[in-house]
Amino acid sequence: MATINVAYSATTTMSVTNLQSLASSATAGWQSDLVDNRTTLALDYEIAISLSTAATAVANDRGVYLWACPAYHDGTTWRMSDQGTITLPTGTQGTTTIASPHNLRLAGFLNYTSTASTLRSTVMLSDAVGKNIPDGFSLIVVNFSGAALGTGCTLAYKAITQTVA
C-alpha cells in the first residue's frame, strides 16, 4: 500500500529590484516574474512576503495589496489575467499600472498600522486562485499604505507537491 506525502520545494527568492522604494499609489504597482507551473506541477504554492516601509504616517487604504495574476499557456503564448488596463501584465519583474475593476485575484492584504514598520505575511496561492493551480502566475503588489516601501523588501515561494512512498 502506497503512502502519499506532502513535499515542499526549496525556497525560491524572487527578484524585487523594482519593488524597493515603491511609492504609495492606488494604481502604480509592481509585478513579479512569471512562475511557470507546467513542469513543477505543484498542487499549491506557499508565498512569503516581507515589506519594509518608510517613516511616513498611515494613510489611504492603510495597507499593501498582494494580488495573484493567473496565467494560461495555450501551447505557444502566455495569456495573463488583465489588471483593468489595456496593458497586460508581462510576467517580467518591474513596475505596472492597475485600474479598478480588474481580473486579478486577492492573495493577501498587509495592514500598515505603525510608521516605519515591516509588514509580513504568508499566504497560499490556492486561497486566491482556487483548488486548481493555473499553468503559471505572477504576483502584483500595490502599496496604498501612505508610506513608500523601503529597500528591505522580499518575496519568496515554495512549491507544494506530493510524493508516493
Chimera marker file (.cmm) of the C-alpha trace (Angstrom):
<marker_set name="trace">
<marker id="1" x="0.000" y="0.000" z="0.000" r="1" g="1" b="0" radius="0.5"/>
<marker id="2" x="1.442" y="3.369" z="-1.054" r="1" g="1" b="0" radius="0.5"/>
<marker id="3" x="1.786" y="6.344" z="1.252" r="1" g="1" b="0" radius="0.5"/>
<marker id="4" x="1.244" y="9.838" z="-0.155" r="1" g="1" b="0" radius="0.5"/>
<marker id="5" x="3.390" y="12.520" z="1.466" r="1" g="1" b="0" radius="0.5"/>
<marker id="6" x="3.380" y="16.292" z="1.111" r="1" g="1" b="0" radius="0.5"/>
<marker id="7" x="6.674" y="17.661" z="-0.230" r="1" g="1" b="0" radius="0.5"/>
<marker id="8" x="7.930" y="21.249" z="-0.111" r="1" g="1" b="0" radius="0.5"/>
<marker id="9" x="10.476" y="22.523" z="-2.631" r="1" g="1" b="0" radius="0.5"/>
<marker id="10" x="13.417" y="24.659" z="-1.657" r="1" g="1" b="0" radius="0.5"/>
<marker id="11" x="12.620" y="28.334" z="-1.207" r="1" g="1" b="0" radius="0.5"/>
<marker id="12" x="12.844" y="30.458" z="-4.341" r="1" g="1" b="0" radius="0.5"/>
<marker id="13" x="13.527" y="34.137" z="-3.672" r="1" g="1" b="0" radius="0.5"/>
<marker id="14" x="12.036" y="36.402" z="-6.326" r="1" g="1" b="0" radius="0.5"/>
<marker id="15" x="13.809" y="39.344" z="-7.918" r="1" g="1" b="0" radius="0.5"/>
<marker id="16" x="12.303" y="42.503" z="-6.403" r="1" g="1" b="0" radius="0.5"/>
<marker id="17" x="14.570" y="45.259" z="-7.749" r="1" g="1" b="0" radius="0.5"/>
<marker id="18" x="11.652" y="47.448" z="-8.842" r="1" g="1" b="0" radius="0.5"/>
<marker id="19" x="9.650" y="46.757" z="-5.668" r="1" g="1" b="0" radius="0.5"/>
<marker id="20" x="12.213" y="48.519" z="-3.478" r="1" g="1" b="0" radius="0.5"/>
<marker id="21" x="11.051" y="52.065" z="-2.625" r="1" g="1" b="0" radius="0.5"/>
<marker id="22" x="7.657" y="51.651" z="-4.369" r="1" g="1" b="0" radius="0.5"/>
<marker id="23" x="5.597" y="54.776" z="-3.652" r="1" g="1" b="0" radius="0.5"/>
<marker id="24" x="2.121" y="54.693" z="-2.155" r="1" g="1" b="0" radius="0.5"/>
<marker id="25" x="-0.398" y="54.717" z="-5.008" r="1" g="1" b="0" radius="0.5"/>
<marker id="26" x="-3.776" y="53.209" z="-5.831" r="1" g="1" b="0" radius="0.5"/>
<marker id="27" x="-2.668" y="52.453" z="-9.404" r="1" g="1" b="0" radius="0.5"/>
<marker id="28" x="1.143" y="52.211" z="-9.598" r="1" g="1" b="0" radius="0.5"/>
<marker id="29" x="2.334" y="48.773" z="-8.607" r="1" g="1" b="0" radius="0.5"/>
<marker id="30" x="4.971" y="46.090" z="-9.060" r="1" g="1" b="0" radius="0.5"/>
<marker id="31" x="4.768" y="42.722" z="-10.824" r="1" g="1" b="0" radius="0.5"/>
<marker id="32" x="6.923" y="39.647" z="-10.314" r="1" g="1" b="0" radius="0.5"/>
<marker id="33" x="8.491" y="37.405" z="-12.881" r="1" g="1" b="0" radius="0.5"/>
<marker id="34" x="6.152" y="34.667" z="-14.093" r="1" g="1" b="0" radius="0.5"/>
<marker id="35" x="6.261" y="31.407" z="-12.127" r="1" g="1" b="0" radius="0.5"/>
<marker id="36" x="5.799" y="28.548" z="-14.616" r="1" g="1" b="0" radius="0.5"/>
<marker id="37" x="3.980" y="25.574" z="-13.040" r="1" g="1" b="0" radius="0.5"/>
<marker id="38" x="3.839" y="23.411" z="-16.188" r="1" g="1" b="0" radius="0.5"/>
<marker id="39" x="6.900" y="21.368" z="-15.178" r="1" g="1" b="0" radius="0.5"/>
<marker id="40" x="6.713" y="21.648" z="-11.390" r="1" g="1" b="0" radius="0.5"/>
<marker id="41" x="3.034" y="20.609" z="-11.346" r="1" g="1" b="0" radius="0.5"/>
<marker id="42" x="2.675" y="21.957" z="-7.828" r="1" g="1" b="0" radius="0.5"/>
<marker id="43" x="-0.624" y="21.479" z="-6.064" r="1" g="1" b="0" radius="0.5"/>
<marker id="44" x="-0.135" y="24.816" z="-4.311" r="1" g="1" b="0" radius="0.5"/>
<marker id="45" x="2.447" y="27.486" z="-3.578" r="1" g="1" b="0" radius="0.5"/>
<marker id="46" x="3.306" y="28.934" z="-0.174" r="1" g="1" b="0" radius="0.5"/>
<marker id="47" x="4.249" y="32.600" z="-0.588" r="1" g="1" b="0" radius="0.5"/>
<marker id="48" x="6.142" y="34.689" z="1.980" r="1" g="1" b="0" radius="0.5"/>
<marker id="49" x="6.222" y="38.473" z="1.704" r="1" g="1" b="0" radius="0.5"/>
<marker id="50" x="8.137" y="40.981" z="3.829" r="1" g="1" b="0" radius="0.5"/>
<marker id="51" x="7.943" y="44.716" z="3.110" r="1" g="1" b="0" radius="0.5"/>
<marker id="52" x="9.841" y="47.419" z="4.946" r="1" g="1" b="0" radius="0.5"/>
<marker id="53" x="8.275" y="50.890" z="4.979" r="1" g="1" b="0" radius="0.5"/>
<marker id="54" x="9.491" y="54.461" z="5.235" r="1" g="1" b="0" radius="0.5"/>
<marker id="55" x="8.839" y="56.557" z="8.328" r="1" g="1" b="0" radius="0.5"/>
<marker id="56" x="5.619" y="58.048" z="6.971" r="1" g="1" b="0" radius="0.5"/>
<marker id="57" x="2.193" y="58.340" z="8.568" r="1" g="1" b="0" radius="0.5"/>
<marker id="58" x="-0.520" y="55.808" z="7.861" r="1" g="1" b="0" radius="0.5"/>
<marker id="59" x="-2.936" y="56.979" z="5.121" r="1" g="1" b="0" radius="0.5"/>
<marker id="60" x="-5.094" y="55.896" z="2.167" r="1" g="1" b="0" radius="0.5"/>
<marker id="61" x="-6.171" y="52.216" z="2.498" r="1" g="1" b="0" radius="0.5"/>
<marker id="62" x="-3.676" y="51.679" z="5.343" r="1" g="1" b="0" radius="0.5"/>
<marker id="63" x="-2.007" y="48.715" z="3.709" r="1" g="1" b="0" radius="0.5"/>
<marker id="64" x="-0.490" y="46.842" z="0.814" r="1" g="1" b="0" radius="0.5"/>
<marker id="65" x="-2.395" y="44.566" z="-1.560" r="1" g="1" b="0" radius="0.5"/>
<marker id="66" x="-0.881" y="41.320" z="-2.834" r="1" g="1" b="0" radius="0.5"/>
<marker id="67" x="-2.643" y="40.169" z="-5.995" r="1" g="1" b="0" radius="0.5"/>
<marker id="68" x="-2.238" y="36.895" z="-7.871" r="1" g="1" b="0" radius="0.5"/>
<marker id="69" x="-2.289" y="37.133" z="-11.647" r="1" g="1" b="0" radius="0.5"/>
<marker id="70" x="-3.182" y="33.679" z="-13.028" r="1" g="1" b="0" radius="0.5"/>
<marker id="71" x="-1.643" y="32.831" z="-16.391" r="1" g="1" b="0" radius="0.5"/>
<marker id="72" x="-2.799" y="30.348" z="-19.010" r="1" g="1" b="0" radius="0.5"/>
<marker id="73" x="-0.416" y="28.854" z="-21.585" r="1" g="1" b="0" radius="0.5"/>
<marker id="74" x="-2.043" y="27.914" z="-24.888" r="1" g="1" b="0" radius="0.5"/>
<marker id="75" x="0.953" y="25.925" z="-26.163" r="1" g="1" b="0" radius="0.5"/>
<marker id="76" x="2.579" y="28.994" z="-27.683" r="1" g="1" b="0" radius="0.5"/>
<marker id="77" x="1.703" y="32.112" z="-25.707" r="1" g="1" b="0" radius="0.5"/>
<marker id="78" x="1.108" y="33.076" z="-22.089" r="1" g="1" b="0" radius="0.5"/>
<marker id="79" x="-2.274" y="34.718" z="-21.506" r="1" g="1" b="0" radius="0.5"/>
<marker id="80" x="-2.217" y="36.825" z="-18.335" r="1" g="1" b="0" radius="0.5"/>
<marker id="81" x="-5.286" y="37.981" z="-16.418" r="1" g="1" b="0" radius="0.5"/>
<marker id="82" x="-5.886" y="41.663" z="-17.047" r="1" g="1" b="0" radius="0.5"/>
<marker id="83" x="-5.375" y="44.385" z="-14.485" r="1" g="1" b="0" radius="0.5"/>
<marker id="84" x="-8.095" y="46.683" z="-15.749" r="1" g="1" b="0" radius="0.5"/>
<marker id="85" x="-5.889" y="48.486" z="-18.250" r="1" g="1" b="0" radius="0.5"/>
<marker id="86" x="-5.105" y="47.872" z="-21.908" r="1" g="1" b="0" radius="0.5"/>
<marker id="87" x="-1.552" y="46.956" z="-20.864" r="1" g="1" b="0" radius="0.5"/>
<marker id="88" x="-1.478" y="43.361" z="-19.650" r="1" g="1" b="0" radius="0.5"/>
<marker id="89" x="0.994" y="42.087" z="-17.062" r="1" g="1" b="0" radius="0.5"/>
<marker id="90" x="4.160" y="40.954" z="-18.831" r="1" g="1" b="0" radius="0.5"/>
<marker id="91" x="5.378" y="38.234" z="-16.491" r="1" g="1" b="0" radius="0.5"/>
<marker id="92" x="8.627" y="40.173" z="-16.145" r="1" g="1" b="0" radius="0.5"/>
<marker id="93" x="9.651" y="41.780" z="-12.855" r="1" g="1" b="0" radius="0.5"/>
<marker id="94" x="9.040" y="45.516" z="-12.937" r="1" g="1" b="0" radius="0.5"/>
<marker id="95" x="6.559" y="48.294" z="-12.439" r="1" g="1" b="0" radius="0.5"/>
<marker id="96" x="2.970" y="48.000" z="-13.613" r="1" g="1" b="0" radius="0.5"/>
<marker id="97" x="-0.232" y="50.011" z="-13.609" r="1" g="1" b="0" radius="0.5"/>
<marker id="98" x="-3.583" y="48.658" z="-12.493" r="1" g="1" b="0" radius="0.5"/>
<marker id="99" x="-7.092" y="50.061" z="-12.529" r="1" g="1" b="0" radius="0.5"/>
<marker id="100" x="-10.291" y="49.133" z="-10.779" r="1" g="1" b="0" radius="0.5"/>
<marker id="101" x="-12.090" y="46.930" z="-11.579" r="1" g="1" b="0" radius="0.5"/>
<marker id="102" x="-9.635" y="44.273" z="-12.775" r="1" g="1" b="0" radius="0.5"/>
<marker id="103" x="-9.393" y="40.479" z="-13.016" r="1" g="1" b="0" radius="0.5"/>
<marker id="104" x="-6.572" y="39.868" z="-10.543" r="1" g="1" b="0" radius="0.5"/>
<marker id="105" x="-7.181" y="37.656" z="-7.501" r="1" g="1" b="0" radius="0.5"/>
<marker id="106" x="-6.592" y="38.984" z="-3.986" r="1" g="1" b="0" radius="0.5"/>
<marker id="107" x="-3.916" y="36.841" z="-2.337" r="1" g="1" b="0" radius="0.5"/>
<marker id="108" x="-3.439" y="38.993" z="0.756" r="1" g="1" b="0" radius="0.5"/>
<marker id="109" x="-3.622" y="42.391" z="2.390" r="1" g="1" b="0" radius="0.5"/>
<marker id="110" x="-0.819" y="43.564" z="4.675" r="1" g="1" b="0" radius="0.5"/>
<marker id="111" x="-2.016" y="46.122" z="7.226" r="1" g="1" b="0" radius="0.5"/>
<marker id="112" x="0.133" y="49.210" z="7.770" r="1" g="1" b="0" radius="0.5"/>
<marker id="113" x="-0.706" y="50.443" z="11.259" r="1" g="1" b="0" radius="0.5"/>
<marker id="114" x="2.568" y="51.856" z="12.567" r="1" g="1" b="0" radius="0.5"/>
<marker id="115" x="5.104" y="54.204" z="10.988" r="1" g="1" b="0" radius="0.5"/>
<marker id="116" x="8.359" y="52.638" z="9.726" r="1" g="1" b="0" radius="0.5"/>
<marker id="117" x="7.222" y="49.068" z="10.294" r="1" g="1" b="0" radius="0.5"/>
<marker id="118" x="7.916" y="45.843" z="8.429" r="1" g="1" b="0" radius="0.5"/>
<marker id="119" x="4.824" y="44.175" z="7.007" r="1" g="1" b="0" radius="0.5"/>
<marker id="120" x="4.939" y="40.367" z="6.803" r="1" g="1" b="0" radius="0.5"/>
<marker id="121" x="2.561" y="37.650" z="5.714" r="1" g="1" b="0" radius="0.5"/>
<marker id="122" x="2.497" y="34.101" z="4.413" r="1" g="1" b="0" radius="0.5"/>
<marker id="123" x="-0.269" y="33.148" z="2.000" r="1" g="1" b="0" radius="0.5"/>
<marker id="124" x="-1.273" y="30.133" z="-0.047" r="1" g="1" b="0" radius="0.5"/>
<marker id="125" x="-1.792" y="30.699" z="-3.778" r="1" g="1" b="0" radius="0.5"/>
<marker id="126" x="-4.838" y="28.408" z="-3.715" r="1" g="1" b="0" radius="0.5"/>
<marker id="127" x="-6.599" y="30.853" z="-1.374" r="1" g="1" b="0" radius="0.5"/>
<marker id="128" x="-6.560" y="33.325" z="-4.283" r="1" g="1" b="0" radius="0.5"/>
<marker id="129" x="-6.989" y="31.131" z="-7.359" r="1" g="1" b="0" radius="0.5"/>
<marker id="130" x="-8.920" y="28.165" z="-6.008" r="1" g="1" b="0" radius="0.5"/>
<marker id="131" x="-8.199" y="24.466" z="-5.708" r="1" g="1" b="0" radius="0.5"/>
<marker id="132" x="-6.516" y="24.035" z="-9.106" r="1" g="1" b="0" radius="0.5"/>
<marker id="133" x="-3.309" y="25.968" z="-9.646" r="1" g="1" b="0" radius="0.5"/>
<marker id="134" x="-3.004" y="27.619" z="-13.100" r="1" g="1" b="0" radius="0.5"/>
<marker id="135" x="-0.255" y="26.967" z="-15.669" r="1" g="1" b="0" radius="0.5"/>
<marker id="136" x="1.626" y="29.905" z="-14.206" r="1" g="1" b="0" radius="0.5"/>
<marker id="137" x="1.213" y="33.070" z="-12.190" r="1" g="1" b="0" radius="0.5"/>
<marker id="138" x="2.739" y="36.422" z="-11.342" r="1" g="1" b="0" radius="0.5"/>
<marker id="139" x="2.336" y="38.365" z="-8.133" r="1" g="1" b="0" radius="0.5"/>
<marker id="140" x="1.369" y="42.017" z="-8.168" r="1" g="1" b="0" radius="0.5"/>
<marker id="141" x="1.939" y="44.372" z="-5.234" r="1" g="1" b="0" radius="0.5"/>
<marker id="142" x="0.014" y="47.622" z="-4.871" r="1" g="1" b="0" radius="0.5"/>
<marker id="143" x="1.186" y="49.794" z="-1.999" r="1" g="1" b="0" radius="0.5"/>
<marker id="144" x="-1.626" y="52.076" z="-0.834" r="1" g="1" b="0" radius="0.5"/>
<marker id="145" x="-0.437" y="52.483" z="2.750" r="1" g="1" b="0" radius="0.5"/>
<marker id="146" x="0.512" y="56.148" z="2.720" r="1" g="1" b="0" radius="0.5"/>
<marker id="147" x="4.232" y="55.311" z="3.032" r="1" g="1" b="0" radius="0.5"/>
<marker id="148" x="6.772" y="54.349" z="0.414" r="1" g="1" b="0" radius="0.5"/>
<marker id="149" x="8.247" y="50.889" z="0.726" r="1" g="1" b="0" radius="0.5"/>
<marker id="150" x="11.817" y="50.601" z="1.952" r="1" g="1" b="0" radius="0.5"/>
<marker id="151" x="14.783" y="48.796" z="0.448" r="1" g="1" b="0" radius="0.5"/>
<marker id="152" x="14.451" y="45.619" z="2.517" r="1" g="1" b="0" radius="0.5"/>
<marker id="153" x="11.516" y="44.051" z="0.636" r="1" g="1" b="0" radius="0.5"/>
<marker id="154" x="11.480" y="40.317" z="-0.125" r="1" g="1" b="0" radius="0.5"/>
<marker id="155" x="9.111" y="37.834" z="-1.769" r="1" g="1" b="0" radius="0.5"/>
<marker id="156" x="9.715" y="34.103" z="-1.807" r="1" g="1" b="0" radius="0.5"/>
<marker id="157" x="7.774" y="30.925" z="-2.528" r="1" g="1" b="0" radius="0.5"/>
<marker id="158" x="7.855" y="27.160" z="-2.123" r="1" g="1" b="0" radius="0.5"/>
<marker id="159" x="6.095" y="24.709" z="-4.425" r="1" g="1" b="0" radius="0.5"/>
<marker id="160" x="3.972" y="22.134" z="-2.617" r="1" g="1" b="0" radius="0.5"/>
<marker id="161" x="3.766" y="18.745" z="-4.303" r="1" g="1" b="0" radius="0.5"/>
<marker id="162" x="3.081" y="15.155" z="-3.304" r="1" g="1" b="0" radius="0.5"/>
<marker id="163" x="5.332" y="12.116" z="-3.318" r="1" g="1" b="0" radius="0.5"/>
<marker id="164" x="4.334" y="8.473" z="-3.229" r="1" g="1" b="0" radius="0.5"/>
<marker id="165" x="6.375" y="6.228" z="-0.950" r="1" g="1" b="0" radius="0.5"/>
<link id1="1" id2="2" r="1" g="1" b="0" radius="0.2"/>
<link id1="2" id2="3" r="1" g="1" b="0" radius="0.2"/>
<link id1="3" id2="4" r="1" g="1" b="0" radius="0.2"/>
<link id1="4" id2="5" r="1" g="1" b="0" radius="0.2"/>
<link id1="5" id2="6" r="1" g="1" b="0" radius="0.2"/>
<link id1="6" id2="7" r="1" g="1" b="0" radius="0.2"/>
<link id1="7" id2="8" r="1" g="1" b="0" radius="0.2"/>
<link id1="8" id2="9" r="1" g="1" b="0" radius="0.2"/>
<link id1="9" id2="10" r="1" g="1" b="0" radius="0.2"/>
<link id1="10" id2="11" r="1" g="1" b="0" radius="0.2"/>
<link id1="11" id2="12" r="1" g="1" b="0" radius="0.2"/>
<link id1="12" id2="13" r="1" g="1" b="0" radius="0.2"/>
<link id1="13" id2="14" r="1" g="1" b="0" radius="0.2"/>
<link id1="14" id2="15" r="1" g="1" b="0" radius="0.2"/>
<link id1="15" id2="16" r="1" g="1" b="0" radius="0.2"/>
<link id1="16" id2="17" r="1" g="1" b="0" radius="0.2"/>
<link id1="17" id2="18" r="1" g="1" b="0" radius="0.2"/>
<link id1="18" id2="19" r="1" g="1" b="0" radius="0.2"/>
<link id1="19" id2="20" r="1" g="1" b="0" radius="0.2"/>
<link id1="20" id2="21" r="1" g="1" b="0" radius="0.2"/>
<link id1="21" id2="22" r="1" g="1" b="0" radius="0.2"/>
<link id1="22" id2="23" r="1" g="1" b="0" radius="0.2"/>
<link id1="23" id2="24" r="1" g="1" b="0" radius="0.2"/>
<link id1="24" id2="25" r="1" g="1" b="0" radius="0.2"/>
<link id1="25" id2="26" r="1" g="1" b="0" radius="0.2"/>
<link id1="26" id2="27" r="1" g="1" b="0" radius="0.2"/>
<link id1="27" id2="28" r="1" g="1" b="0" radius="0.2"/>
<link id1="28" id2="29" r="1" g="1" b="0" radius="0.2"/>
<link id1="29" id2="30" r="1" g="1" b="0" radius="0.2"/>
<link id1="30" id2="31" r="1" g="1" b="0" radius="0.2"/>
<link id1="31" id2="32" r="1" g="1" b="0" radius="0.2"/>
<link id1="32" id2="33" r="1" g="1" b="0" radius="0.2"/>
<link id1="33" id2="34" r="1" g="1" b="0" radius="0.2"/>
<link id1="34" id2="35" r="1" g="1" b="0" radius="0.2"/>
<link id1="35" id2="36" r="1" g="1" b="0" radius="0.2"/>
<link id1="36" id2="37" r="1" g="1" b="0" radius="0.2"/>
<link id1="37" id2="38" r="1" g="1" b="0" radius="0.2"/>
<link id1="38" id2="39" r="1" g="1" b="0" radius="0.2"/>
<link id1="39" id2="40" r="1" g="1" b="0" radius="0.2"/>
<link id1="40" id2="41" r="1" g="1" b="0" radius="0.2"/>
<link id1="41" id2="42" r="1" g="1" b="0" radius="0.2"/>
<link id1="42" id2="43" r="1" g="1" b="0" radius="0.2"/>
<link id1="43" id2="44" r="1" g="1" b="0" radius="0.2"/>
<link id1="44" id2="45" r="1" g="1" b="0" radius="0.2"/>
<link id1="45" id2="46" r="1" g="1" b="0" radius="0.2"/>
<link id1="46" id2="47" r="1" g="1" b="0" radius="0.2"/>
<link id1="47" id2="48" r="1" g="1" b="0" radius="0.2"/>
<link id1="48" id2="49" r="1" g="1" b="0" radius="0.2"/>
<link id1="49" id2="50" r="1" g="1" b="0" radius="0.2"/>
<link id1="50" id2="51" r="1" g="1" b="0" radius="0.2"/>
<link id1="51" id2="52" r="1" g="1" b="0" radius="0.2"/>
<link id1="52" id2="53" r="1" g="1" b="0" radius="0.2"/>
<link id1="53" id2="54" r="1" g="1" b="0" radius="0.2"/>
<link id1="54" id2="55" r="1" g="1" b="0" radius="0.2"/>
<link id1="55" id2="56" r="1" g="1" b="0" radius="0.2"/>
<link id1="56" id2="57" r="1" g="1" b="0" radius="0.2"/>
<link id1="57" id2="58" r="1" g="1" b="0" radius="0.2"/>
<link id1="58" id2="59" r="1" g="1" b="0" radius="0.2"/>
<link id1="59" id2="60" r="1" g="1" b="0" radius="0.2"/>
<link id1="60" id2="61" r="1" g="1" b="0" radius="0.2"/>
<link id1="61" id2="62" r="1" g="1" b="0" radius="0.2"/>
<link id1="62" id2="63" r="1" g="1" b="0" radius="0.2"/>
<link id1="63" id2="64" r="1" g="1" b="0" radius="0.2"/>
<link id1="64" id2="65" r="1" g="1" b="0" radius="0.2"/>
<link id1="65" id2="66" r="1" g="1" b="0" radius="0.2"/>
<link id1="66" id2="67" r="1" g="1" b="0" radius="0.2"/>
<link id1="67" id2="68" r="1" g="1" b="0" radius="0.2"/>
<link id1="68" id2="69" r="1" g="1" b="0" radius="0.2"/>
<link id1="69" id2="70" r="1" g="1" b="0" radius="0.2"/>
<link id1="70" id2="71" r="1" g="1" b="0" radius="0.2"/>
<link id1="71" id2="72" r="1" g="1" b="0" radius="0.2"/>
<link id1="72" id2="73" r="1" g="1" b="0" radius="0.2"/>
<link id1="73" id2="74" r="1" g="1" b="0" radius="0.2"/>
<link id1="74" id2="75" r="1" g="1" b="0" radius="0.2"/>
<link id1="75" id2="76" r="1" g="1" b="0" radius="0.2"/>
<link id1="76" id2="77" r="1" g="1" b="0" radius="0.2"/>
<link id1="77" id2="78" r="1" g="1" b="0" radius="0.2"/>
<link id1="78" id2="79" r="1" g="1" b="0" radius="0.2"/>
<link id1="79" id2="80" r="1" g="1" b="0" radius="0.2"/>
<link id1="80" id2="81" r="1" g="1" b="0" radius="0.2"/>
<link id1="81" id2="82" r="1" g="1" b="0" radius="0.2"/>
<link id1="82" id2="83" r="1" g="1" b="0" radius="0.2"/>
<link id1="83" id2="84" r="1" g="1" b="0" radius="0.2"/>
<link id1="84" id2="85" r="1" g="1" b="0" radius="0.2"/>
<link id1="85" id2="86" r="1" g="1" b="0" radius="0.2"/>
<link id1="86" id2="87" r="1" g="1" b="0" radius="0.2"/>
<link id1="87" id2="88" r="1" g="1" b="0" radius="0.2"/>
<link id1="88" id2="89" r="1" g="1" b="0" radius="0.2"/>
<link id1="89" id2="90" r="1" g="1" b="0" radius="0.2"/>
<link id1="90" id2="91" r="1" g="1" b="0" radius="0.2"/>
<link id1="91" id2="92" r="1" g="1" b="0" radius="0.2"/>
<link id1="92" id2="93" r="1" g="1" b="0" radius="0.2"/>
<link id1="93" id2="94" r="1" g="1" b="0" radius="0.2"/>
<link id1="94" id2="95" r="1" g="1" b="0" radius="0.2"/>
<link id1="95" id2="96" r="1" g="1" b="0" radius="0.2"/>
<link id1="96" id2="97" r="1" g="1" b="0" radius="0.2"/>
<link id1="97" id2="98" r="1" g="1" b="0" radius="0.2"/>
<link id1="98" id2="99" r="1" g="1" b="0" radius="0.2"/>
<link id1="99" id2="100" r="1" g="1" b="0" radius="0.2"/>
<link id1="100" id2="101" r="1" g="1" b="0" radius="0.2"/>
<link id1="101" id2="102" r="1" g="1" b="0" radius="0.2"/>
<link id1="102" id2="103" r="1" g="1" b="0" radius="0.2"/>
<link id1="103" id2="104" r="1" g="1" b="0" radius="0.2"/>
<link id1="104" id2="105" r="1" g="1" b="0" radius="0.2"/>
<link id1="105" id2="106" r="1" g="1" b="0" radius="0.2"/>
<link id1="106" id2="107" r="1" g="1" b="0" radius="0.2"/>
<link id1="107" id2="108" r="1" g="1" b="0" radius="0.2"/>
<link id1="108" id2="109" r="1" g="1" b="0" radius="0.2"/>
<link id1="109" id2="110" r="1" g="1" b="0" radius="0.2"/>
<link id1="110" id2="111" r="1" g="1" b="0" radius="0.2"/>
<link id1="111" id2="112" r="1" g="1" b="0" radius="0.2"/>
<link id1="112" id2="113" r="1" g="1" b="0" radius="0.2"/>
<link id1="113" id2="114" r="1" g="1" b="0" radius="0.2"/>
<link id1="114" id2="115" r="1" g="1" b="0" radius="0.2"/>
<link id1="115" id2="116" r="1" g="1" b="0" radius="0.2"/>
<link id1="116" id2="117" r="1" g="1" b="0" radius="0.2"/>
<link id1="117" id2="118" r="1" g="1" b="0" radius="0.2"/>
<link id1="118" id2="119" r="1" g="1" b="0" radius="0.2"/>
<link id1="119" id2="120" r="1" g="1" b="0" radius="0.2"/>
<link id1="120" id2="121" r="1" g="1" b="0" radius="0.2"/>
<link id1="121" id2="122" r="1" g="1" b="0" radius="0.2"/>
<link id1="122" id2="123" r="1" g="1" b="0" radius="0.2"/>
<link id1="123" id2="124" r="1" g="1" b="0" radius="0.2"/>
<link id1="124" id2="125" r="1" g="1" b="0" radius="0.2"/>
<link id1="125" id2="126" r="1" g="1" b="0" radius="0.2"/>
<link id1="126" id2="127" r="1" g="1" b="0" radius="0.2"/>
<link id1="127" id2="128" r="1" g="1" b="0" radius="0.2"/>
<link id1="128" id2="129" r="1" g="1" b="0" radius="0.2"/>
<link id1="129" id2="130" r="1" g="1" b="0" radius="0.2"/>
<link id1="130" id2="131" r="1" g="1" b="0" radius="0.2"/>
<link id1="131" id2="132" r="1" g="1" b="0" radius="0.2"/>
<link id1="132" id2="133" r="1" g="1" b="0" radius="0.2"/>
<link id1="133" id2="134" r="1" g="1" b="0" radius="0.2"/>
<link id1="134" id2="135" r="1" g="1" b="0" radius="0.2"/>
<link id1="135" id2="136" r="1" g="1" b="0" radius="0.2"/>
<link id1="136" id2="137" r="1" g="1" b="0" radius="0.2"/>
<link id1="137" id2="138" r="1" g="1" b="0" radius="0.2"/>
<link id1="138" id2="139" r="1" g="1" b="0" radius="0.2"/>
<link id1="139" id2="140" r="1" g="1" b="0" radius="0.2"/>
<link id1="140" id2="141" r="1" g="1" b="0" radius="0.2"/>
<link id1="141" id2="142" r="1" g="1" b="0" radius="0.2"/>
<link id1="142" id2="143" r="1" g="1" b="0" radius="0.2"/>
<link id1="143" id2="144" r="1" g="1" b="0" radius="0.2"/>
<link id1="144" id2="145" r="1" g="1" b="0" radius="0.2"/>
<link id1="145" id2="146" r="1" g="1" b="0" radius="0.2"/>
<link id1="146" id2="147" r="1" g="1" b="0" radius="0.2"/>
<link id1="147" id2="148" r="1" g="1" b="0" radius="0.2"/>
<link id1="148" id2="149" r="1" g="1" b="0" radius="0.2"/>
<link id1="149" id2="150" r="1" g="1" b="0" radius="0.2"/>
<link id1="150" id2="151" r="1" g="1" b="0" radius="0.2"/>
<link id1="151" id2="152" r="1" g="1" b="0" radius="0.2"/>
<link id1="152" id2="153" r="1" g="1" b="0" radius="0.2"/>
<link id1="153" id2="154" r="1" g="1" b="0" radius="0.2"/>
<link id1="154" id2="155" r="1" g="1" b="0" radius="0.2"/>
<link id1="155" id2="156" r="1" g="1" b="0" radius="0.2"/>
<link id1="156" id2="157" r="1" g="1" b="0" radius="0.2"/>
<link id1="157" id2="158" r="1" g="1" b="0" radius="0.2"/>
<link id1="158" id2="159" r="1" g="1" b="0" radius="0.2"/>
<link id1="159" id2="160" r="1" g="1" b="0" radius="0.2"/>
<link id1="160" id2="161" r="1" g="1" b="0" radius="0.2"/>
<link id1="161" id2="162" r="1" g="1" b="0" radius="0.2"/>
<link id1="162" id2="163" r="1" g="1" b="0" radius="0.2"/>
<link id1="163" id2="164" r="1" g="1" b="0" radius="0.2"/>
<link id1="164" id2="165" r="1" g="1" b="0" radius="0.2"/>
</marker_set>
